[in-house]
């Protein structure tokens, strides 16, 4: 644990409640969407709840119920209990990395205690480093799924609260799949049963005419593995009311004489402009706003929202700093809108086909750009719908992984109604600058 305020009490491994069927024991091969990201760190999301005031509440019974329902949920989401396997080939030098459901040590389950309160998490203006110790596997990258659990759940008991976190291998699940799993776990916990209303679709997507088994041109992990250290940054949440978002959307659409720009594109454009101003780069520099998109609805035919995997790609709006700041909100939002609209079935498959012809494992250091703004997660995920007998969560928090200067993590606002929370990660001097940005402050004041 990274904080002296958090004490590990116990840990164990949870396996699927039911035995796998013969069909479920077949190897699961990764797609190009996933293999390129062997160096990406685990995805981390957690929910903060208030501890029930009732004297009848027992943490021992609560943990037992969580473990039993997790086991039942893993029967449906059994890849999360497995591990990776690499099969090497000498001539030509290459390897195949796949998930082996028969190798099922289970998901890790940790119980910890923190000498802290809910207010210690929520009240500081910046996210306290204490929050990072509520998550496991902070240093793990996806490749480590060969030896480390693909899912680690940590339940941290606070003085007056409970934090339930998940650290999940990013090659196995994106945000859509993680919150699908969390919703199913919540459903089983609340019902006390074993069935779920939305079973995951585990059959792999394979592009027509291509083999599902992909050889990557490496025969030793040292040829492509990178463990990147990121300089310290500050994390802070900015809350946008539904009214503020409606106004931003209306402004962006009015300036572009259109109705196509979404609230998410409008608020992302706002943050792109504000972060760029806070960094004070030369006006002739190019700045990029990168968006993580799910390919599910964009493929033809589309994949189900229940498709379990990591079918994501990145698209971006680009502009010189001078152009971005000289034009209005609508201009920036329209660059993002166009990037999203143009990322259709044809563009997705061309990118996949190009990668298959020349496979490459991305190194995160090569993707770093001091003028990049990167947006992940989504306010459309039903995060606050995940309840475990503790009522509605008071907050959603993320861990320390896959963050750097300029990272924005989008979440739904707790009050609902289309509100959004944006977690910004910035270098300390940039966070200080953005505190007084008039465009941002104006939007945040609208209630």
C-alpha atoms as one frame of an Amber mdcrd trajectory, in Angstrom:
protein
   0.000   0.000   0.000   1.330   3.439  -0.899  -0.132   5.294   2.092   0.517
   4.729   5.776  -3.155   5.587   6.367  -4.247   2.370   4.647  -3.676  -1.027
   6.225  -4.064  -4.330   4.396  -6.254  -6.671   6.445  -6.702  -9.667   4.157
  -6.586 -10.836   0.568  -7.797 -13.888  -1.313  -8.661 -15.030  -4.819 -12.231
 -15.463  -6.019 -13.014 -18.011  -8.734 -16.185 -18.389 -10.824 -18.963 -20.055
  -8.847 -19.719 -22.580 -11.594 -17.347 -24.738 -13.619 -16.645 -23.621 -17.176
 -18.388 -25.352 -20.051 -16.163 -27.072 -22.656 -16.871 -24.214 -25.065 -15.818
 -21.616 -22.488 -12.439 -23.306 -22.033 -11.292 -22.388 -25.548  -8.471 -19.802
 -25.859  -9.612 -16.210 -26.286  -7.470 -14.439 -28.868  -6.946 -10.704 -28.700
  -7.893  -8.408 -31.558  -5.707  -5.650 -33.045  -7.711  -3.212 -30.895  -6.140
  -4.836 -27.839  -2.726  -6.205 -28.823  -1.368  -2.760 -29.627  -1.812  -1.753
 -25.979   0.248  -4.334 -24.102   2.072  -1.433 -22.400  -1.038   0.364 -21.178
  -1.645   0.219 -17.426  -4.679  -1.301 -15.763  -7.926   0.667 -15.796  -8.972
   1.788 -12.309 -12.371   2.990 -11.141 -13.946   3.037  -7.708 -17.123   4.000
  -5.890 -17.250   5.769  -2.520 -20.185   4.989  -0.234 -21.186   6.169   3.214
 -21.136   3.437   5.819 -24.642   2.581   7.092 -25.224   4.167  10.505 -27.190
   1.126  11.679 -25.503  -0.820  14.500 -26.679  -3.969  12.708 -24.255  -3.381
   9.826 -21.490  -5.976   9.854 -18.426  -5.502   7.667 -17.737  -9.232   7.959
 -21.146 -10.157   6.518 -20.846  -7.414   3.898 -17.477  -8.720   2.676 -18.802
 -12.282   2.573 -21.778 -11.154   0.472 -19.476  -9.230  -1.867 -17.231 -12.256
  -2.336 -20.106 -14.653  -2.999 -21.778 -12.307  -5.497 -18.417 -11.643  -7.163
 -17.933 -15.389  -7.612 -21.394 -15.675  -9.186 -20.649 -12.702 -11.467 -17.347
 -14.232 -12.600 -19.306 -17.251 -13.832 -20.595 -14.911 -16.550 -17.421 -12.797
 -16.883 -15.006 -15.720 -16.546 -12.157 -14.124 -18.583 -11.552 -11.817 -15.611
 -10.524 -14.823 -13.499  -7.982 -16.126 -16.035  -4.419 -15.291 -17.110  -2.499
 -14.672 -20.334  -0.325 -17.152 -22.197   2.404 -16.488 -24.775   3.248 -19.045
 -27.464   6.583 -18.279 -29.126   7.796 -19.127 -32.590  11.454 -18.999 -33.638
  11.198 -18.839 -37.433  10.233 -16.178 -38.134  10.646 -14.697 -34.628   7.145
 -13.983 -33.397   4.649 -14.802 -30.676   0.944 -15.190 -30.056  -0.498 -13.768
 -26.839  -3.898 -15.000 -25.778  -6.133 -15.464 -22.742  -6.437 -18.990 -21.374
  -9.745 -19.519 -19.497  -8.527 -22.879 -18.210  -5.758 -21.101 -16.312  -8.083
 -19.630 -13.695  -6.365 -18.611 -10.435  -9.232 -16.148  -9.948  -9.751 -12.441
  -9.349  -7.990 -10.882  -6.390 -10.087  -9.584  -3.489  -8.504  -7.267  -0.913
  -9.919  -5.921   2.333  -8.162  -2.885   3.764  -8.866  -0.241   6.385  -8.074
   3.470   6.256  -7.837   5.901   9.157  -9.639   8.493   7.053 -13.162   9.800
   6.484 -15.364  10.447   3.475 -14.630  14.158   3.939 -10.893  13.453   3.699
 -11.566  12.147   0.197 -14.081  14.735  -0.990 -13.200  18.031   0.712  -9.650
  18.835  -0.513  -9.642  20.881  -3.750  -7.211  18.413  -5.310  -7.731  14.647
  -5.210  -5.588  13.479  -2.251  -2.890  10.892  -2.893  -4.707   8.759  -0.301
  -7.179   7.802  -3.053  -4.438   6.062  -5.043  -3.931   3.635  -2.148  -7.564
   2.522  -2.484  -6.528   0.682  -5.686  -4.367  -2.359  -6.327  -1.899  -3.004
  -9.171  -0.868   0.638  -9.572   2.347  -0.267 -11.387   1.029  -3.139 -13.533
   0.802  -2.983 -17.319  -1.467  -5.151 -19.431   1.349  -7.540 -20.359   1.585
  -8.463 -16.666  -1.665 -10.393 -17.087   0.576 -13.406 -17.609   1.322 -13.509
 -13.876  -0.914 -10.939 -12.189  -4.714 -11.074 -11.798  -6.716  -9.534 -14.621
  -9.098  -8.099 -12.042  -8.320  -6.934  -8.528 -11.083  -5.665  -6.247 -10.129
  -3.681  -3.171 -12.667  -2.868  -0.473 -11.320  -0.158   1.806 -13.224   0.529
   5.010 -13.025   4.174   6.057 -14.062   5.561   9.431 -17.478   6.472   8.019
 -17.422   5.061   4.522 -16.560   2.184   2.187 -14.627   2.448  -1.064 -15.020
  -0.366  -3.619 -12.435  -0.249  -6.388 -11.639  -2.333  -9.455  -8.297  -2.524
 -11.220  -8.837  -4.333 -14.527  -6.449  -5.357 -17.276  -7.050  -2.901 -20.125
  -6.582  -5.532 -22.836  -9.491  -7.469 -21.383 -11.956  -4.656 -20.703 -12.505
  -1.025 -21.665 -14.735   1.368 -19.729 -17.908   0.026 -21.354 -17.043  -3.534
 -20.317 -15.866  -2.570 -16.830 -19.125  -0.793 -15.988 -21.105  -3.644 -17.571
 -19.327  -5.992 -15.180 -19.936  -3.656 -12.223 -23.650  -3.400 -13.074 -23.926
  -7.194 -13.265 -22.110  -7.608  -9.945 -24.428  -5.060  -8.335 -27.458  -6.841
  -9.802 -26.403 -10.218  -8.393 -25.507  -8.693  -5.009 -28.922  -7.049  -4.681
 -30.940 -10.023  -5.935 -29.031 -12.719  -4.101 -29.313 -14.852  -7.235 -26.921
 -15.894  -9.971 -28.557 -14.696 -13.205 -28.036 -11.303 -14.859 -30.186  -9.325
 -17.266 -27.325  -8.517 -19.673 -24.915 -11.422 -20.215 -21.621 -10.377 -21.804
 -20.928 -11.194 -25.445 -17.579 -12.996 -25.268 -17.211 -14.069 -28.899 -14.295
 -12.137 -30.439 -14.796  -9.703 -33.303 -12.703 -10.733 -36.315 -12.539  -8.726
 -39.513 -13.753 -10.598 -42.587 -10.983 -12.474 -44.344  -8.532 -12.439 -41.439
  -7.317 -15.096 -39.015  -8.339 -14.539 -35.379  -4.857 -15.709 -34.316  -2.398
 -12.840 -34.745   1.363 -13.270 -34.623   3.213 -10.196 -33.415   6.821  -9.803
 -34.654   8.610 -10.218 -31.326   9.971 -13.288 -29.584  10.966 -11.629 -26.314
   9.066  -9.156 -24.179  12.144  -6.929 -23.780  11.686  -5.958 -27.424   8.427
  -4.119 -26.801   7.737  -3.744 -23.076   8.075  -0.295 -21.501   7.372   0.744
 -17.916   6.970   4.485 -17.957   7.327   6.776 -14.964   5.155   9.897 -15.070
   6.149  13.188 -13.344   3.898  14.201 -10.415   0.726  16.052 -11.353  -2.359
  17.379  -9.644  -5.859  15.953 -10.068  -8.997  18.002  -9.599 -12.702  17.552
 -10.339 -14.718  20.219 -12.140 -18.487  19.822 -11.975 -20.712  20.977 -14.828
 -24.435  21.275 -14.149 -26.960  20.152 -16.742 -27.869  23.822 -17.289 -24.221
  24.746 -17.861 -23.854  21.967 -20.414 -27.051  22.989 -22.187 -25.700  26.514
 -22.530 -22.305  25.316 -23.775 -23.978  23.060 -26.328 -26.294  25.851 -27.497
 -23.393  28.295 -27.801 -21.250  25.870 -29.793 -24.076  24.991 -32.177 -25.106
  28.638 -32.633 -21.549  29.688 -33.475 -21.338  26.947 -36.126 -24.904  27.328
 -37.405 -25.616  23.668 -36.716 -27.424  21.440 -34.232 -25.055  18.469 -34.451
 -22.549  19.286 -31.696 -23.178  17.296 -28.500 -22.848  18.439 -24.895 -19.811
  16.190 -24.474 -18.114  17.694 -27.532 -18.895  21.212 -26.303 -17.495  20.714
 -22.794 -14.461  18.878 -24.175 -13.796  21.794 -26.517 -14.041  24.178 -23.566
 -11.496  22.177 -21.571  -9.199  21.848 -24.587  -9.129  25.641 -24.898  -8.686
  26.226 -21.163  -5.870  23.681 -20.749  -4.077  25.105 -23.775  -4.300  28.619
 -22.319  -3.015  27.364 -18.964   0.066  25.867 -20.640   0.941  29.123 -22.438
   2.527  27.491 -25.525   3.669  29.538 -28.552   0.804  30.311 -30.919   2.441
  28.502 -33.826   2.551  25.170 -31.930   0.088  22.440 -32.864  -2.229  21.155
 -30.170  -4.287  17.972 -30.287  -7.367  16.872 -28.386  -7.514  13.076 -28.486
 -10.768  11.228 -27.813 -11.071   7.546 -26.929 -13.983   6.059 -28.896 -15.660
   2.679 -28.745 -15.862   0.990 -32.128 -18.985  -0.955 -31.114 -21.658   1.345
 -32.582 -19.470   2.496 -35.488 -18.813  -0.880 -37.075 -21.118  -2.252 -39.752
 -22.777  -4.367 -38.565 -22.405  -2.797 -35.101 -21.215  -4.736 -32.102 -23.527
  -5.109 -29.139 -23.023  -2.761 -26.189 -22.617  -6.023 -24.259 -19.538  -7.006
 -26.300 -16.895  -7.683 -23.665 -13.443  -6.502 -24.649 -11.526  -3.366 -25.496
 -12.612  -2.326 -29.010 -11.430   1.271 -28.726  -9.513   3.611 -30.980  -8.394
   7.211 -30.739  -9.432  10.153 -32.881  -8.342  13.734 -32.517  -9.030  17.316
 -33.340  -5.923  19.302 -34.274  -5.247  23.022 -34.510  -2.509  25.539 -33.994
  -2.663  27.182 -30.605  -3.324  30.498 -32.323  -6.319  29.173 -34.261  -7.765
  27.329 -31.268  -7.718  30.404 -29.053  -8.602  32.977 -31.712 -11.802  31.186
 -32.712 -14.729  30.564 -30.401 -15.989  27.516 -28.540 -18.040  26.345 -31.528
 -15.027  26.228 -33.827 -13.126  23.952 -31.430 -16.186  21.789 -30.799 -16.752
  21.358 -34.530 -13.190  20.038 -34.992 -14.008  17.340 -32.442 -17.412  16.651
 -33.970 -15.901  16.136 -37.413 -13.234  13.794 -36.034 -15.908  11.658 -34.366
 -18.277  11.607 -37.336 -15.519  10.650 -39.779 -14.434   7.705 -37.638 -16.838
   5.282 -39.289 -16.768   1.610 -40.252 -14.427   2.259 -43.175 -11.937   4.267
 -41.107 -11.957   1.719 -38.281 -11.317  -1.241 -40.570  -8.609   0.577 -42.506
  -6.794   1.255 -39.230  -7.189  -2.377 -38.127  -6.023  -3.697 -41.502  -2.996
  -1.395 -41.467  -2.027  -2.663 -38.008  -2.376  -6.320 -39.051  -0.052  -5.712
 -42.008   2.525  -4.090 -39.713   1.863  -4.918 -36.050   3.399  -2.601 -33.484
   3.134  -2.446 -29.693   2.805   1.197 -28.711   5.243   2.619 -26.198   3.568
   5.248 -24.080   6.666   7.481 -24.090   6.401   7.748 -27.868   2.830   8.964
 -27.549   3.601  11.721 -25.044   3.121  15.247 -26.345   3.352  18.378 -24.175
   0.533  19.933 -26.187  -1.807  16.923 -26.055  -5.154  16.835 -24.264  -6.474
  13.292 -23.909 -10.083  12.431 -23.005 -11.083   9.062 -21.568 -14.081   7.394
 -19.925 -17.626   8.635 -20.569 -20.440  10.459 -18.775 -22.798   7.959 -20.421
 -21.628   5.089 -18.185 -24.172   4.304 -15.460 -21.644   4.520 -12.644 -24.059
   5.614  -9.927 -26.467   2.801 -10.771 -24.046   0.326  -9.158 -25.288  -0.213
  -5.609 -24.214  -2.813  -3.075 -26.725  -2.389  -0.281 -25.133   0.910   0.759
 -27.369   3.278  -1.170 -26.195   5.495  -3.999 -22.454   6.197  -4.112 -21.449
   9.670  -2.997 -18.611   9.878  -5.535 -16.725   8.077  -8.286 -12.950   8.218
  -8.248 -10.199   6.842 -10.472  -6.748   5.548  -9.592  -3.337   6.832 -10.613
  -2.862   4.740 -13.761  -2.838   5.947 -17.380  -2.680   9.560 -16.309  -0.419
  12.391 -17.315  -0.515  16.127 -17.817  -3.552  16.950 -19.939  -5.607  13.818
 -19.176  -9.358  14.383 -18.759 -11.537  11.640 -17.285 -15.248  12.221 -17.972
 -17.935  10.951 -15.605 -21.658  11.475 -15.044 -22.573  13.949 -12.337 -24.077
  12.415  -9.211 -27.167  14.598  -9.480 -27.974  13.155 -12.911 -30.008  15.102
 -15.437 -27.149  15.191 -17.917 -24.644  16.788 -15.522 -20.978  15.839 -15.890
 -17.869  15.698 -13.756 -14.485  16.147 -15.409 -11.325  15.044 -13.641  -8.376
  17.090 -14.900  -4.768  15.988 -14.483  -2.325  18.861 -14.867   1.166  19.863
 -13.830   0.961  22.031 -10.687   1.748  25.294 -12.477  -0.917  24.605 -15.119
  -3.517  23.729 -12.484  -2.810  27.056 -10.805  -3.307  28.878 -14.092  -6.574
  27.143 -14.944  -8.086  28.072 -11.562  -8.538  31.628 -12.808  -9.485  30.900
 -16.428 -12.501  33.176 -17.069 -14.092  30.915 -19.701 -13.990  27.911 -17.362
 -15.147  29.857 -14.312 -18.079  31.283 -16.254 -19.284  27.795 -17.205 -18.836
  26.387 -13.695 -20.926  29.182 -12.163 -24.057  28.242 -14.115 -26.364  26.182
 -11.887
